[in-house]
Amino acid sequence: MRKLFAGAGAILLATVAAVFAFGPSAQAASGFTVSGGKLYDANGNEFIMRGVNHAHTWYTQQTSSFANVKALGANTVRVVLSSGDRWTRNSAADVSNVIQLCKTNRLICVLEVHDTTGYGEQSGAITLDRAVDYWLSIASALNGQEAYAIVNIGNEPYGNQNYSSWATDTANAIRRLRSGGIAHTIMVDAPNWGQDWSFTMRDNAPTVFNADPARNTVFSIHMYGVFDTAAEISDYLGRFRSRQLPIVVGEFGHYHSDGDPDEDSILSYTQANGIGWLGWSWSGNSGGVEYLDMATNFNPNQLTSWGQRLFNGTNGIRQTAREASVYGGTPPPTTPPPTTPPPTTAPPTTPPPAAGCTATYTIGSQWQGGFQGDVRVTAGSRAITGWTVRWNFANGQTVTQSWNATVTSSGSTVTARNVDYNGRLGAGASTSFGFLGSWTGTNSTPTVTCTAS
């Protein structure tokens, strides 16, 4: 068995330091519930997490991060907290403020205690039982917030040693939380630094789920180097789906010291199967994993390549996130059935229209000297196999970086062509690409054309 390393959260913390379908329970009726392996918000609408991790406990002054990740399309933020055993304790007042920041920015909070990371292997790590002590001590901040916050008992609660008691300890922690009055949906992390290469969580998940008297527990797997093939990803997540056990990818990255995770397969499989995920992490990484920052120095206008991929790429946040309905959003309307029979006129005999496409150009955000552009390409009444979008900048703007398209410039003329994975579009289907640009003086919106093949 190959040596495995800690998840990204553990490396960051070490550096800072030096078929079980159940109906919603009455206990959790005012907040999130689990049924049939899916997560539902307090309005009874399915909720699929699309968001990021934020290291709040080490960067408590970075409160603007909540608004910034929301502006980029996220619907959830997983917030790193400390029980005070390894880092400065996040008080009940601070946790109340965090939840309020989430609510103000129409985000769902997943709150986690990080001090458990790597217990049994990491010096100073605390037990899940100790984490429960913390949650019960700040219950005043949690009670009444069941519709907006989820309690993640402890981050990566065991390393690669002494993890055999994971199921018993996790079940006992859930029971203690419920006995103590915590009615929230509970999230539990896997052992083995969150990656469960031993399949301890996978094989014991039914027992742990049934230990919750509210049947309102969600399992969280962290995907780094252990999950470097599509087959491993689909097999692991698929086993939870087949048993109707709720699973999310609580952390993952595009690279890691223990290997190269297959992030594209993580994103495509979760999107196809309605599974939530939370990328690691917004900003502030250190100890050699700085490449996992999505924003440089917490600046939303300086997204890294990882940030661009996660927010703006195929199956990324902008494309797939849907805001929780508890914030006033309404589900899309359904078209009522016709009340009169359709006409019996024979269809026209004219040939179908030629393939075509249209494109719309918008400025997503703008700052002094720079901006982010977004272009949406939509196929016409016939499917297309490729597309080319062109425009002319009138004010000297230039493209400095792009994603989801191959972009070239010749003078003021910009040409963007599809890449391998987004050229084929069904009739009426859309895709999008984006870019970063520079400007001075004026940044007018150009007219764009689209040519299909």
C-alpha positions in Angstrom: 0.0 0.0 0.0 1.5 3.3 -1.1 2.2 6.1 1.4 -0.5 8.7 1.4 -0.2 12.2 2.6 -2.5 14.7 4.3 -5.2 16.5 2.4 -4.7 20.2 1.5 -6.4 21.4 4.6 -3.9 19.5 6.8 -0.9 20.9 5.0 -2.3 24.4 5.4 -2.9 23.9 9.1 0.5 22.4 9.7 2.1 25.4 8.2 0.1 27.8 10.1 1.0 26.0 13.3 4.7 25.8 12.2 -30.2 1.5 0.2 -31.3 3.5 3.0 -33.8 6.1 2.0 -35.6 7.8 4.8 -38.1 10.6 4.8 -37.3 14.0 6.4 -37.4 13.9 10.1 -39.5 16.1 12.4 -36.4 17.1 14.3 -34.9 18.9 11.3 -38.1 20.0 9.7 -37.1 23.7 10.0 -33.8 23.3 8.1 -32.1 21.0 5.7 -33.2 17.4 5.4 -32.0 14.3 3.8 -34.2 11.9 1.8 -33.4 9.2 -0.7 -29.8 10.1 -0.7 -30.4 13.7 -1.6 -30.2 17.0 0.4 -33.2 19.3 0.5 -33.4 22.8 1.8 -36.0 24.1 4.3 -38.5 24.7 1.5 -38.3 21.1 0.4 -36.3 21.9 -2.8 -33.2 19.8 -3.7 -30.0 21.6 -3.0 -26.7 20.7 -4.6 -23.6 22.4 -3.1 -21.4 24.3 -5.5 -18.8 26.3 -3.6 -15.4 26.7 -2.0 -13.6 26.3 1.3 -12.5 29.4 3.2 -9.9 29.3 5.9 -11.7 31.8 8.2 -10.1 30.8 11.4 -6.6 31.9 10.2 -7.9 34.9 8.3 -10.7 36.3 10.4 -10.3 39.7 8.9 -11.1 38.5 5.4 -14.8 38.9 5.8 -15.2 40.2 2.2 -14.4 36.7 1.0 -18.1 35.7 1.5 -19.3 38.5 -0.8 -16.6 37.7 -3.3 -17.2 34.0 -3.7 -21.0 34.8 -4.0 -20.3 37.3 -6.8 -18.4 34.6 -8.6 -21.5 32.3 -8.4 -21.0 30.1 -5.4 -24.0 28.9 -3.4 -22.1 27.4 -0.5 -19.0 28.1 1.5 -17.3 25.6 3.9 -15.8 27.7 6.7 -12.8 26.5 8.7 -13.2 27.0 12.4 -11.1 26.2 15.5 -12.2 24.7 18.8 -9.3 26.5 20.5 -7.3 23.3 21.0 -4.8 24.1 18.2 -5.6 27.6 17.1 -7.4 30.6 18.4 -11.0 29.6 19.3 -13.8 30.9 17.2 -16.3 32.1 19.8 -20.1 31.8 19.5 -20.2 35.5 18.6 -17.8 35.0 15.8 -19.7 31.9 14.5 -22.9 34.0 14.6 -21.2 36.6 12.5 -20.0 34.0 10.0 -23.6 32.7 9.6 -24.9 36.2 9.2 -22.3 36.9 6.5 -23.5 33.7 4.7 -27.1 34.9 5.0 -26.3 38.4 3.9 -24.6 37.0 0.8 -27.3 34.3 0.2 -24.8 31.5 0.8 -25.2 28.2 2.7 -22.6 27.8 5.5 -20.9 24.5 6.1 -19.1 25.0 9.4 -16.3 22.6 10.3 -13.9 22.2 13.2 -10.3 21.8 11.8 -8.6 20.7 15.1 -9.5 17.1 14.5 -7.4 16.9 11.3 -5.2 13.8 11.2 -6.1 12.5 14.7 -4.0 9.5 15.6 -1.1 10.7 13.3 -1.0 14.4 13.6 0.4 15.8 16.8 -2.1 17.9 18.7 -5.1 16.7 16.8 -8.3 16.3 18.9 -11.0 13.6 19.0 -14.4 13.9 17.5 -15.8 13.8 21.0 -13.8 16.9 21.8 -15.1 18.6 18.6 -18.7 17.8 19.9 -17.8 19.6 23.1 -17.1 22.7 21.0 -20.3 22.5 19.0 -22.4 22.2 22.1 -20.5 25.1 23.7 -21.5 27.4 20.8 -25.1 26.0 20.4 -26.4 29.5 21.0 -24.9 30.6 17.7 -26.3 27.5 15.8 -29.9 27.2 17.2 -32.4 28.7 14.8 -30.0 28.6 11.9 -30.9 25.2 10.6 -32.1 26.5 7.3 -28.7 28.3 6.6 -26.0 26.2 8.2 -24.7 22.6 8.2 -22.5 21.3 11.0 -19.4 19.4 9.7 -18.3 17.7 12.9 -14.6 17.6 12.3 -12.2 17.9 9.4 -10.4 14.8 8.2 -10.7 13.2 11.7 -8.1 10.5 11.3 -4.9 10.2 9.5 -3.5 6.9 8.0 -3.0 5.3 11.4 -5.4 4.2 14.2 -8.5 4.9 12.2 -10.4 1.7 12.8 -12.7 3.3 15.4 -13.9 5.9 12.9 -17.4 4.4 12.6 -18.0 4.0 16.3 -16.6 7.4 17.1 -18.5 9.2 14.4 -21.8 7.5 15.4 -21.3 8.5 19.0 -20.5 12.0 18.0 -23.7 12.3 16.0 -25.8 10.9 18.9 -24.2 13.4 21.3 -25.0 16.3 19.0 -28.6 15.2 18.7 -28.9 14.7 22.4 -27.5 18.1 22.9 -30.2 19.7 20.8 -28.3 20.2 17.5 -31.0 19.8 14.8 -29.0 20.8 11.8 -28.0 18.5 9.0 -24.7 17.0 10.1 -21.8 16.3 7.7 -19.1 13.7 8.5 -15.6 13.5 7.0 -13.8 10.3 6.0 -10.7 9.1 7.7 -7.3 8.7 6.0 -6.9 12.5 5.8 -10.3 12.6 4.3 -9.6 10.3 1.4 -10.8 7.0 2.7 -8.4 4.8 0.8 -9.1 2.1 3.3 -12.9 2.3 2.5 -13.7 2.7 6.2 -16.3 5.3 5.6 -17.6 3.7 2.4 -18.2 0.3 4.0 -19.6 1.6 7.4 -21.7 4.5 6.0 -25.1 2.7 6.4 -24.4 2.0 10.1 -23.3 5.6 10.7 -26.3 7.0 8.9 -28.7 4.9 10.9 -27.0 6.0 14.2 -28.5 9.5 13.5 -32.0 9.5 15.1 -32.9 12.3 12.6 -31.6 10.4 9.6 -30.1 13.7 8.6 -26.4 13.0 8.0 -24.3 13.7 4.9 -21.0 12.0 4.1 -18.0 14.0 2.8 -15.1 12.6 0.8 -11.9 14.6 0.1 -10.5 13.9 -3.3 -6.8 14.5 -3.9 -4.1 12.1 -5.1 -6.1 8.9 -4.2 -8.7 9.9 -6.8 -6.6 10.3 -9.9 -8.7 8.3 -12.3 -12.3 8.5 -13.5 -12.9 4.9 -12.6 -11.9 5.5 -8.9 -14.1 8.6 -8.7 -17.2 7.0 -10.2 -16.8 3.8 -8.3 -16.5 5.5 -4.9 -19.3 8.0 -5.4 -21.5 5.5 -7.2 -21.5 3.1 -4.3 -23.1 5.8 -2.1 -25.6 6.7 -4.8 -26.6 3.0 -5.3 -27.4 2.8 -1.6 -29.2 6.1 -1.5 -26.7 7.6 1.0 -26.0 11.3 0.7 -22.4 12.1 -0.4 -20.6 15.3 -1.2 -17.0 16.1 -2.3 -16.1 18.3 0.7 -12.6 19.1 -0.6 -10.7 18.6 -3.9 -8.0 20.2 -5.9 -6.4 20.1 -9.4 -3.1 18.9 -8.0 -1.5 17.7 -4.7 1.7 16.5 -3.2 0.3 13.0 -3.0 -0.7 12.8 -6.7 -2.7 14.5 -9.5 -6.5 14.2 -8.9 -8.7 14.0 -11.9 -10.6 17.2 -11.3 -12.4 17.1 -14.7 -13.9 13.7 -13.9 -14.9 14.9 -10.4 -16.7 17.8 -11.9 -18.4 15.9 -14.7 -19.5 13.0 -12.6 -20.9 15.1 -9.8 -22.7 17.3 -12.3 -24.2 14.3 -14.1 -25.3 12.7 -10.8 -26.4 15.7 -8.7 -23.6 15.5 -6.2 -22.4 18.6 -4.4 -18.8 19.7 -4.1 -16.6 22.3 -2.4 -13.2 23.1 -3.9 -10.1 23.8 -1.8 -9.6 26.7 -1.3 -10.4 30.3 -1.7 -7.0 31.8 -0.7 -4.3 31.7 2.0 -2.7 28.3 1.3 1.0 27.9 2.3 3.5 25.2 2.9 4.0 24.3 -0.7 0.4 24.0 -1.8 -0.1 27.7 -2.7 -1.1 26.4 -6.1 -4.5 25.5 -4.6 -5.3 29.2 -4.0 -8.3 30.2 -6.3 -7.6 33.9 -5.7 -4.3 35.5 -5.2 -4.1 37.4 -1.9 -7.9 37.0 -1.5 -8.4 39.3 -4.6 -11.4 38.1 -6.7 -10.0 40.1 -9.6 -6.8 38.0 -9.6 -8.1 34.4 -10.0 -5.5 31.8 -10.5 -5.7 29.1 -13.2 -7.3 26.8 -10.5 -9.8 29.6 -9.7 -10.6 30.2 -13.3 -11.2 26.4 -13.8 -13.4 26.1 -10.8 -15.5 29.2 -11.2 -15.6 29.6 -15.0 -14.8 26.3 -16.6 -17.0 23.5 -17.9 -19.1 22.1 -15.0 -17.8 24.9 -12.9 -19.6 27.1 -10.4 -20.9 29.8 -12.8 -22.4 27.1 -15.1 -23.9 24.8 -12.5 -24.6 26.5 -9.1 -28.2 27.3 -8.1 -28.9 29.5 -5.1 -30.8 27.9 -2.2 -34.5 28.6 -2.4 -34.6 29.7 1.2 -33.2 33.0 -0.1 -36.3 33.7 -2.1 -35.5 32.1 -5.4 -38.2 30.2 -7.1 -37.9 27.0 -9.1 -38.3 27.4 -12.9 -41.9 27.4 -14.0 -43.3 24.3 -15.6 -45.1 24.7 -18.9 -48.8 23.8 -18.5 -50.2 21.3 -20.9 -52.1 22.7 -23.8 -55.9 23.0 -23.4 -56.6 22.6 -27.1 -55.4 19.9 -29.5 -52.5 20.8 -31.7 -53.3 21.8 -35.3 -53.4 19.1 -37.9 -51.8 21.2 -40.7 -49.1 19.2 -42.5 -45.6 20.2 -41.7 -43.9 22.5 -44.3 -41.9 20.8 -47.0 -39.2 23.5 -47.0 -35.7 22.2 -46.1 -34.5 22.8 -42.5 -32.5 26.0 -41.9 -28.7 25.9 -42.1 -26.7 25.4 -39.0 -25.9 28.6 -37.2 -25.0 30.2 -33.9 -25.2 33.4 -32.0 -22.9 34.9 -29.4 -23.5 37.5 -26.6 -20.6 39.4 -25.0 -20.8 40.8 -21.5 -18.4 42.5 -19.1 -18.6 40.3 -15.9 -16.5 42.7 -13.8 -14.2 45.6 -14.3 -11.5 47.4 -12.4 -8.9 50.0 -13.1 -7.0 48.8 -16.1 -8.6 45.4 -16.3 -11.8 43.5 -16.8 -13.3 40.1 -17.2 -15.3 39.3 -20.3 -17.8 36.5 -20.7 -19.2 35.2 -24.1 -22.1 32.8 -24.4 -22.4 30.8 -27.6 -25.8 29.4 -28.6 -26.5 27.0 -31.4 -29.4 27.8 -33.7 -32.2 25.5 -34.8 -29.7 22.7 -35.8 -26.9 21.0 -33.9 -23.4 22.3 -34.6 -20.0 20.6 -34.4 -17.9 23.7 -33.8 -18.0 27.5 -33.6 -15.9 30.6 -34.1 -16.6 34.0 -32.5 -15.1 37.2 -33.7 -15.2 40.9 -32.6 -13.2 44.1 -33.0 -12.1 46.1 -30.0 -12.8 49.8 -30.7 -10.8 51.3 -27.8 -7.5 49.5 -27.8 -8.5 46.7 -25.4 -6.5 43.5 -25.3 -7.1 40.0 -24.2 -4.5 38.8 -21.7 -5.8 35.4 -20.6 -8.7 33.1 -21.7 -10.4 29.8 -20.7 -12.8 27.4 -22.5 -11.8 28.8 -25.9 -8.7 29.3 -28.0 -8.4 33.0 -28.4 -6.1 34.8 -30.8 -5.7 38.5 -31.7 -4.6 40.3 -34.8 -4.6 44.0 -34.2 -8.0 45.0 -32.9 -9.6 41.8 -34.2 -10.2 38.9 -31.7 -11.0 35.4 -32.8 -12.2 32.7 -30.4 -12.6 29.1 -31.4 -14.1 26.2 -29.4 -11.9 23.8 -27.7 -12.3 20.0 -27.9 -15.0 19.6 -25.2 -17.4 22.4 -26.0 -17.7 22.6 -29.8 -20.6 20.2 -30.3 -23.9 21.8 -29.3 -27.4 20.5 -29.8 -30.0 22.7 -31.3 -30.6 25.7 -29.0 -27.8 24.5 -26.6 -25.3 27.0 -25.2 -21.8 27.0 -23.8 -19.6 29.9 -22.6 -16.0 31.0 -22.5 -14.3 33.9 -20.7 -11.2 36.0 -20.7 -9.3 38.6 -18.8 -8.5 41.9 -20.7 -6.9 45.2 -20.3 -8.3 48.7 -21.1 -7.6 52.3 -20.8 -9.9 55.2 -21.1 -13.0 53.5 -22.5 -14.1 49.9 -22.4 -17.1 49.7 -24.8 -18.9 46.5 -25.6 -18.1 45.3 -29.2 -20.4 43.6 -31.6 -19.7 39.9 -31.9 -20.4 37.4 -34.7 -20.6 33.7 -34.5 -20.0 31.2 -37.3 -20.9 27.5 -36.9 -19.4 24.4 -38.5 
